[in-house]
Amino acid sequence: MMKSTIAAISTPFGRGGIAVIRISGSDAFAVAERMFYPRSGKRLSDYSPNTAIYGDIVADIGKIDDAVAVIFRAPRSFTGEDTVEISCHGGILLSERVLKTAFLCGAAPAGPGEFSQRAFLNGKLGLSEAEAVIGLINAESEEKLRLYASHASGALTRRTEELRASLLRLLSSVYVSLDYPDEDLREVSDDEFRAALDEIYGKLSESAETYREGKAVCEGVKTVLLGKPNTGKSSLMNALLKKDRAIVTDMPGTTRDTIEETVTAGRILLRLCDTAGIRSENVGEAERLGINRTKRASEEAELVIAVFDLSSPPDENDKQIIKLLQRYAESGKKIIAALNKTDVGTKEAEEAFLRELPGEVTVCRICAMRGEGVEALKKAAEELFSNGYTDYTSVAVIANARQFSAVCAARDAVGRAREAFDNGVGSDVCGLDLEAALASLGEIDGRTAAEEITNEIFHSFCVGK
């Protein structure tokens, strides 16, 4: 892959002010010089790097556009290779014609994420920074943008390097005593070795704990709206989204299938799923299938928002749902009880619901039709998954399951070393677990990540990035 010179359109498909065609590889200047002619009459490669050069794009049919080219010399480019970026006018056919000309002049089509993958292979960015690039492109909220911006600037890389340095110091102390057993060359005493294991284990545990917030910000919290028919689940869905997404009627069983949308709740994203109402009487086949899907969705959810109707006390259907909530609460699932229809609700009904609900449940009072209490409900959801004040410039928050898995594996390996040392096993044997921890940390930035994992990450990028 690294031997070819590649080209692609790096701006979105469609009409626009400009389109950028990126060419990267050892023959990038040669390819560009066959199609781009500076108005000055000089050769493109005679210019200093990082200079905007005005000229003409010439194809087999003659001049097709005037454009601006910028050259970047290796290794001072995004990919670490010689690179030329040509900005032409942003027509669909025009930009495709310029790209085709680059191919005719010797470039090969770039694959998805191939520019970023070359940057990774050339040591210009780590794997976590590459993931941050696609995270920035796909950001759905300001908070996600801020978190991935911190990763793109190397916050997670720096944290990983600090932990690696601590592990390497311990390992070097272990192995120097193995290599020179008759010399007193060991840098750390047994007490210092044990204290260092505690410190590293603690820092890895802290990093792992940030994933709860990172996941909520970047991937979103799988959230289910649960309740019996006509409690106002679909009205709440519409109020959260601030648009009419779900059909609302007075007829029980209107929602038969799950409806999925995404909404921002402060710092986090909620992956909302409106579901069919749960009831046990007068259920047809279609509604029964919908109820089964509701139960499956609530089992898989990280957050359950149970909607109850305050216009009457809990009935058997409500109590059936409250039993589900009790089981969910015992398993550690986060739950919000949305006591709806406060405009027509009674104090007696509210008190009855509060007596029945598990103590671990967060209670919010709302009127979904009027939008009252909805912002408070969002705030309650945010507080369940975010501390609300994390500074991403100073705290390296784990953003995805791959990073979380690597940190947990490193923490567990250090934990095994700590336990073995406490049981009288020599530090030389503990070194095997420390090496495993080092390898796991290396997966975060791609030092030891398997090729298929890195390929999968870069193939999720668009062509041109």
Secondary structure, DSSP 4 states (H G I P E B T S, - for coil): -TTS-EEEE-SPSS-EEEEEEEEESTTHHHHHHTTEEETTS--GGGSPTT-EEEEEEEETTEEEEEEEEEEE-TTSSSSSS-EEEEEEEE-HHHHHHHHHHHHHTT-EE--BTHHHHHHHHTTSS-HHHHHHHHHHHT--SHHHHHHHHHHHTTHHHHHHHHHHHHHHHHHHHHHHHHH-TTS---SS-HHHHHHHHHHHHHHHHHHHHTHHHHHHHHT-EEEEEE-STTSSHHHHHHHHHTS--S---SSTT---S-EEEEEEETTEEEEEEE-PPP-SSS--HHHHHHHHHHHHHHHH-SEEEEEEETTS---HHHHHHHHHHHHHHHTT-EEEEEEE-TTT--HHHHHHHHHHS-TT-EEEE-BTTTTBTHHHHHHHHHHHH--S---TTTS----SHHHHHHHHHHHHHHHHHHHHHHTT--HHHHHHHHHHHHHHHHHHTTSS--HHHHHHHHHTSPBT-
